[in-house]
């Protein structure tokens, strides 16, 4: 799937509120591909994506983002989910994200 096709698919799934479609798509899309799409999402779309992706997938995606961008997303999560995501990240990446938090 090309990046524009992936972006269109994500837009469509979120607009249709198809969480199961996002979860299924996560099985086919690499963290690097998600990292390319995330900056192109609206705040509403990003919020939906972040809450619908399984924590392990979200951890992998955050590891591929710049620490400041990952920290911005992490701050939108509840404490328990943020802790789970950080725990699932490689330690060096998690440390960089935590260091980028205000």
N, C-alpha and C positions, 0 to 999 in steps of 0.2 A: 504494500500500500504506500503510495507516495505521500509526502507530507501534506500537500493540499487535500488529498483524498481523506487522510486521517483527520485533518482538521474539520472537514465537512461532516465526516461521520460522527465525530465528537459533538459538534454543534447540533446535529440532528438528534442524537441520542439524548442529550441533555434537554433540548427543547421538548422532546416527547416524554421526558421524565422516565427514561428507560434505564434504571440502575442496573438491571441484569444485563443489558446490552453493553454498558460500560465495563462491567466485571468480565464479561466474555471477551471484550476487545482487549482488556488488560492481559489476557492470556496470549494474545497474538502480537502485542506491541512491546518493543524493548523500552527500558527506562530512558535511553537516549532519545528515542522517538517521542516519548511523552515530554521530555525536557524541551524538545524543539517546539512542541505544540502549546505548552502551558503559557508562555509569554503572549500568545496570540488570543487567549481566552479572556472574556469579560470577567469582572469580579464575581458575578453570579455563576457563570459557568465554572470558574475555578473552584468556587465553594462547593458546588455540586460534585465535581470531579474528585476533589480531595476527600469528601465525606463518603463517596461511593467506592473509591479504590480500596482494595484490601490493604491493611497496614503494611504487610511485607512489600507489596508493590509500591505503595506510597514511599516507603523507606528507600527503595531502590531509585525511584524517581528523584527524591530529594537529594540523594547522593550525587546525581548527575547535574544538579543545578548549582549555580554559584551559591556559596554559603549564605549570603545576604538574602537572596531570593528564597532559598529553602527556609531560612529563619522567618521570613514574612509569612510563609505558608504555615509553618509550625505554630506560629502565634494564633492562627485561626482555629486550632484544635483545642479540645478540652485537655485538661492536665493528664488524665489517664491515657488518652489516645496519643498525645504528644510523647509521653514517656514510653509507650509501646513502640511508636515509630522510631524514636531515638535508639531504643534498645535493639531494634532490628537493623539499624544502619551499621556499616563498618565503623569501628571506634574512631578512626581518624576523621572521617566525614562528620560523625555526630559531634565530635569536639569542635570542629570548625563551625558547624551550624550553631551550637550553643554559644560559642565565642562571638558570633554575629548578632546574637539577641541583644536588645537594648538593656 
